[in-house]
């Protein structure tokens, strides 16, 4: 996948090593990581002026659960993937609107989930 047609991804992850690992894996798979954010407040602010193709979010960031972010993504019709070790039943039903990939995950699982959320065939 070339950079001109790469899918733009915003990553919401508050664990620096996990964020670096996911960012590297997705960039290697041809995705364009446009921003990595570690708080819901930063994500809400950033999303007011930016529209990635898709978002990957952990349920809990440094400043709490990401319900407001998920609602904003839904309102703006930006698909999202929940990448978390927490079970979906334990949180707001808004999170059931996204694709789920449980942590830890294999690199290809996130790539497949991105393509599925965007209604595209996996390109690998």
C-alpha positions in Angstrom: 0.0 0.0 0.0 1.6 3.3 -1.0 1.4 6.4 1.3 -0.9 8.3 -1.0 -3.7 5.7 -0.6 -2.8 4.5 3.0 -5.6 4.4 5.4 -5.3 7.1 8.1 -5.5 5.9 11.6 -5.6 7.7 15.0 -4.5 5.6 17.9 -5.7 6.2 21.4 -3.4 4.3 23.8 -2.0 5.5 27.1 0.7 2.8 27.6 3.8 4.2 25.7 5.3 0.8 24.9 2.1 -0.6 23.6 1.4 2.5 21.5 4.9 2.3 19.9 4.4 -1.4 19.2 1.0 -0.9 17.6 2.2 2.1 15.6 5.2 0.2 14.3 3.0 -2.9 13.4 0.4 -0.8 11.6 2.9 1.3 9.7 4.7 -1.9 8.6 1.3 -3.1 7.3 1.0 0.1 5.2 -1.3 2.2 7.4 -0.7 5.8 8.0 -0.7 6.6 11.8 -1.6 10.2 11.8 -1.7 10.7 15.6 -1.2 8.8 18.9 -3.1 10.2 21.8 -3.1 9.2 25.5 -6.1 11.0 26.9 -9.7 11.3 26.0 -9.5 15.1 26.3 -6.7 15.3 23.8 -8.6 13.0 21.5 -11.8 15.0 21.6 -9.8 18.2 20.9 -7.9 16.7 18.0 -11.0 15.1 16.5 -12.7 18.5 16.2 -10.3 19.5 13.5 -9.2 16.1 12.0 -11.0 13.2 10.3 -9.0 10.0 10.1 -10.4 7.1 8.2 -10.6 5.0 11.4 -9.7 5.2 15.1 -8.2 2.5 17.4 -9.0 3.1 21.0 -8.3 1.5 24.3 -11.4 1.7 26.6 -9.5 3.4 29.5 -7.0 6.1 28.9 -5.2 8.3 31.5 -8.2 10.4 32.1 -10.9 7.7 32.1 -13.2 5.8 29.8 -13.6 6.9 26.2 -17.4 7.1 25.9 -17.4 10.7 24.7 -14.8 9.9 22.1 -16.8 6.9 20.9 -19.9 9.0 20.7 -18.0 11.7 18.7 -16.7 9.1 16.3 -20.2 7.6 15.8 -21.7 11.1 15.2 -19.0 11.8 12.6 -19.4 8.4 11.0 -15.7 7.5 11.7 -15.4 3.8 12.3 -13.5 2.6 15.4 -11.9 -0.4 16.8 -11.7 -1.1 20.5 -8.3 -2.6 21.4 -8.6 -3.6 25.1 -8.1 -6.3 27.6 -11.4 -5.3 29.3 -14.6 -7.2 28.3 -17.1 -5.1 26.4 -20.0 -5.9 28.7 -18.4 -3.9 31.5 -18.7 -0.6 29.8 -21.1 1.8 28.0 -23.0 0.1 25.1 -21.6 2.7 22.7 -18.5 0.5 22.6 -20.4 -2.3 21.0 -20.7 -0.1 17.9 -17.0 -0.7 17.2 -15.0 -3.7 16.1 -13.4 -5.5 19.1 -9.9 -6.8 19.2 -8.9 -8.1 22.6 -5.4 -7.3 24.0 -2.9 -8.8 23.5 -3.4 -9.4 19.8 -1.4 -10.5 16.9 -0.4 -7.8 14.4 -2.6 -9.2 11.7 -5.7 -9.1 13.9 -5.7 -5.3 14.0 -5.0 -5.0 10.3 -7.9 -7.4 9.5 -10.2 -5.5 11.9 -9.3 -2.2 10.2 -10.2 -3.5 6.8 -13.4 -5.1 8.1 -14.5 -1.9 9.8 -14.0 0.0 6.5 -15.7 -2.7 4.5 -12.6 -3.6 2.6 -10.9 -6.9 1.8 -7.7 -7.5 3.7 -4.7 -6.8 1.4 -2.3 -9.4 2.7 
